[in-house]
């Protein structure tokens, strides 16, 4: 499953993953973006940010997603 935009950012933040940026007419594609970098890009064009997640992982068993304190 391919998540895009702010859905991808939210999921990556909860799971501690890096994000990808698709190429556009100005810049090449980028890999391993941080949450802050992805949010800055998504503010202009959320469709450029994406994250590939296996269906079983995304739709799997519910997990506690609260950060540990």
Z-matrix of the N, CA and C atoms (Angstrom, degrees):
N
C 1 1.439
C 2 1.526 1 108.03
N 3 1.293 2 115.60 1 136.07
C 4 1.467 3 121.02 2 179.70
C 5 1.526 4 108.51 3 -106.75
N 6 1.313 5 115.66 4 116.70
C 7 1.463 6 121.60 5 174.69
C 8 1.518 7 107.86 6 -94.23
N 9 1.313 8 115.71 7 144.38
C 10 1.460 9 119.87 8 179.22
C 11 1.525 10 110.18 9 -130.32
N 12 1.306 11 114.74 10 163.71
C 13 1.455 12 122.05 11 173.69
C 14 1.517 13 114.07 12 60.68
N 15 1.318 14 115.43 13 -141.62
C 16 1.452 15 121.10 14 -174.69
C 17 1.521 16 112.36 15 -71.37
N 18 1.328 17 118.54 16 -22.86
C 19 1.470 18 121.11 17 173.81
C 20 1.526 19 109.64 18 -65.04
N 21 1.317 20 116.73 19 -42.23
C 22 1.458 21 121.28 20 177.93
C 23 1.523 22 110.54 21 -65.49
N 24 1.308 23 116.74 22 -41.72
C 25 1.463 24 120.99 23 -179.79
C 26 1.526 25 110.50 24 -63.47
N 27 1.318 26 116.78 25 -45.00
C 28 1.463 27 120.92 26 179.99
C 29 1.526 28 111.01 27 -61.37
N 30 1.331 29 116.60 28 -45.66
C 31 1.458 30 120.46 29 -179.40
C 32 1.531 31 110.53 30 -65.12
N 33 1.313 32 117.53 31 -43.92
C 34 1.463 33 121.50 32 179.96
C 35 1.526 34 111.12 33 -62.72
N 36 1.304 35 116.75 34 -38.21
C 37 1.460 36 120.43 35 179.51
C 38 1.526 37 110.60 36 -64.65
N 39 1.319 38 117.11 37 -43.12
C 40 1.467 39 121.55 38 -179.60
C 41 1.522 40 112.17 39 -68.78
N 42 1.321 41 116.93 40 -33.09
C 43 1.463 42 121.65 41 -176.11
C 44 1.527 43 113.84 42 -97.67
N 45 1.333 44 117.16 43 -6.06
C 46 1.457 45 120.35 44 -179.68
C 47 1.521 46 113.15 45 72.15
N 48 1.333 47 117.23 46 35.37
C 49 1.461 48 122.40 47 -177.47
C 50 1.526 49 111.23 48 -102.45
N 51 1.317 50 115.86 49 160.63
C 52 1.467 51 122.38 50 173.47
C 53 1.527 52 108.43 51 -94.17
N 54 1.309 53 117.39 52 156.10
C 55 1.461 54 123.57 53 -176.68
C 56 1.522 55 111.78 54 -110.59
N 57 1.320 56 115.15 55 167.60
C 58 1.462 57 122.58 56 179.45
C 59 1.535 58 108.89 57 -118.53
N 60 1.323 59 115.58 58 152.89
C 61 1.463 60 121.30 59 174.39
C 62 1.517 61 108.05 60 -121.86
N 63 1.304 62 115.22 61 128.55
C 64 1.464 63 120.54 62 176.86
C 65 1.526 64 109.33 63 -73.45
N 66 1.313 65 116.14 64 153.18
C 67 1.465 66 120.91 65 176.23
C 68 1.525 67 109.42 66 -68.37
N 69 1.294 68 116.13 67 145.98
C 70 1.458 69 121.07 68 173.32
C 71 1.529 70 107.63 69 -127.62
N 72 1.316 71 117.35 70 -172.79
C 73 1.459 72 119.51 71 -174.55
C 74 1.523 73 112.83 72 -70.63
N 75 1.335 74 117.47 73 -12.71
C 76 1.464 75 120.99 74 -178.73
C 77 1.533 76 111.92 75 -105.91
N 78 1.323 77 116.99 76 -46.65
C 79 1.464 78 121.99 77 -173.74
C 80 1.521 79 112.09 78 -116.38
N 81 1.332 80 115.45 79 154.78
C 82 1.456 81 121.83 80 174.16
C 83 1.525 82 109.60 81 -76.17
N 84 1.320 83 115.51 82 169.78
C 85 1.464 84 121.42 83 175.20
C 86 1.524 85 109.06 84 -65.57
N 87 1.332 86 116.18 85 152.84
C 88 1.458 87 121.92 86 178.45
C 89 1.513 88 109.17 87 -131.86
N 90 1.323 89 115.97 88 147.90
C 91 1.461 90 122.07 89 178.93
C 92 1.523 91 109.92 90 -117.24
N 93 1.313 92 115.13 91 158.78
C 94 1.468 93 122.58 92 173.09
C 95 1.520 94 113.88 93 58.28
N 96 1.317 95 116.27 94 47.12
C 97 1.460 96 120.61 95 176.82
C 98 1.525 97 110.45 96 -77.41
N 99 1.313 98 116.54 97 145.69
C 100 1.455 99 121.23 98 173.25
C 101 1.536 100 108.50 99 -78.50
N 102 1.313 101 115.65 100 169.00
C 103 1.461 102 120.56 101 178.05
C 104 1.525 103 110.01 102 -59.78
N 105 1.322 104 117.60 103 -45.30
C 106 1.468 105 121.38 104 -178.97
C 107 1.523 106 111.57 105 -61.86
N 108 1.329 107 117.05 106 -43.29
C 109 1.467 108 120.46 107 178.56
C 110 1.528 109 110.64 108 -62.93
N 111 1.324 110 116.19 109 -44.02
C 112 1.463 111 120.88 110 -179.37
C 113 1.526 112 111.17 111 -64.93
N 114 1.325 113 117.47 112 -41.22
C 115 1.464 114 120.33 113 178.63
C 116 1.524 115 111.29 114 -62.76
N 117 1.321 116 117.26 115 -39.58
C 118 1.466 117 120.77 116 179.16
C 119 1.524 118 110.79 117 -63.57
N 120 1.317 119 117.43 118 -42.12
C 121 1.465 120 121.13 119 178.35
C 122 1.519 121 110.63 120 -69.35
N 123 1.334 122 116.79 121 -42.28
C 124 1.466 123 121.53 122 -177.55
C 125 1.529 124 111.92 123 -66.47
N 126 1.311 125 117.36 124 -24.52
C 127 1.463 126 119.59 125 177.85
C 128 1.525 127 110.65 126 -60.61
N 129 1.337 128 116.95 127 -32.86
C 130 1.463 129 121.40 128 178.34
C 131 1.519 130 112.52 129 -90.77
N 132 1.340 131 117.23 130 -41.56
C 133 1.467 132 121.22 131 -177.83
C 134 1.529 133 109.89 132 -152.26
N 135 1.335 134 117.70 133 91.40
C 136 1.465 135 120.73 134 -176.28
C 137 1.529 136 113.82 135 -61.71
N 138 1.316 137 118.47 136 -24.34
C 139 1.469 138 120.90 137 -178.19
C 140 1.526 139 113.21 138 -69.30
N 141 1.322 140 117.78 139 -13.33
C 142 1.469 141 120.60 140 178.76
C 143 1.529 142 112.34 141 -77.31
N 144 1.321 143 117.99 142 -22.63
C 145 1.464 144 122.35 143 -176.70
C 146 1.520 145 109.30 144 -92.00
N 147 1.340 146 115.64 145 133.48
C 148 1.462 147 119.56 146 -179.72
C 149 1.520 148 111.56 147 -149.10
N 150 1.334 149 113.23 148 163.17
C 151 1.459 150 121.56 149 179.78
C 152 1.520 151 107.30 150 -152.51
N 153 1.321 152 116.59 151 129.22
C 154 1.462 153 121.75 152 177.97
C 155 1.531 154 108.13 153 -92.36
N 156 1.346 155 116.13 154 123.80
C 157 1.460 156 122.41 155 -178.89
C 158 1.527 157 108.23 156 -126.97
N 159 1.337 158 117.96 157 129.42
C 160 1.464 159 119.15 158 176.18
C 161 1.534 160 110.72 159 -60.55
N 162 1.334 161 116.92 160 137.55
C 163 1.467 162 121.19 161 -178.15
C 164 1.524 163 111.84 162 -53.90
N 165 1.330 164 117.04 163 -43.93
C 166 1.458 165 120.64 164 -178.81
C 167 1.512 166 112.72 165 -61.69
N 168 1.319 167 116.49 166 -32.84
C 169 1.461 168 121.06 167 178.71
C 170 1.528 169 110.55 168 -75.03
N 171 1.321 170 116.76 169 -40.85
C 172 1.464 171 120.88 170 -177.10
C 173 1.523 172 111.32 171 -73.59
N 174 1.333 173 116.65 172 -42.10
C 175 1.465 174 121.33 173 -178.00
C 176 1.521 175 112.73 174 -98.45
N 177 1.334 176 117.90 175 10.04
C 178 1.465 177 122.30 176 -176.71
C 179 1.521 178 112.65 177 -69.72
N 180 1.316 179 113.87 178 -163.86
C 181 1.457 180 121.36 179 -179.63
C 182 1.528 181 110.92 180 -57.82
N 183 1.339 182 116.35 181 141.85
C 184 1.467 183 119.18 182 176.14
C 185 1.529 184 110.37 183 -61.77
N 186 1.324 185 115.45 184 142.69
C 187 1.455 186 121.06 185 179.53
C 188 1.512 187 109.13 186 -128.65
N 189 1.304 188 115.30 187 157.17
C 190 1.459 189 121.11 188 174.16
C 191 1.519 190 107.28 189 -75.51
N 192 1.303 191 117.24 190 113.54
C 193 1.464 192 121.72 191 -177.19
C 194 1.522 193 112.59 192 -100.80
N 195 1.350 194 116.81 193 8.47
C 196 1.456 195 119.86 194 179.45
C 197 1.526 196 109.70 195 -73.26
N 198 1.321 197 117.91 196 135.25
C 199 1.469 198 118.88 197 177.54
C 200 1.530 199 109.86 198 -65.92
N 201 1.317 200 115.15 199 145.65
C 202 1.457 201 119.44 200 179.69
C 203 1.514 202 109.55 201 -76.99
N 204 1.295 203 115.71 202 141.96
C 205 1.475 204 120.39 203 -179.06
C 206 1.481 205 109.97 204 -120.20
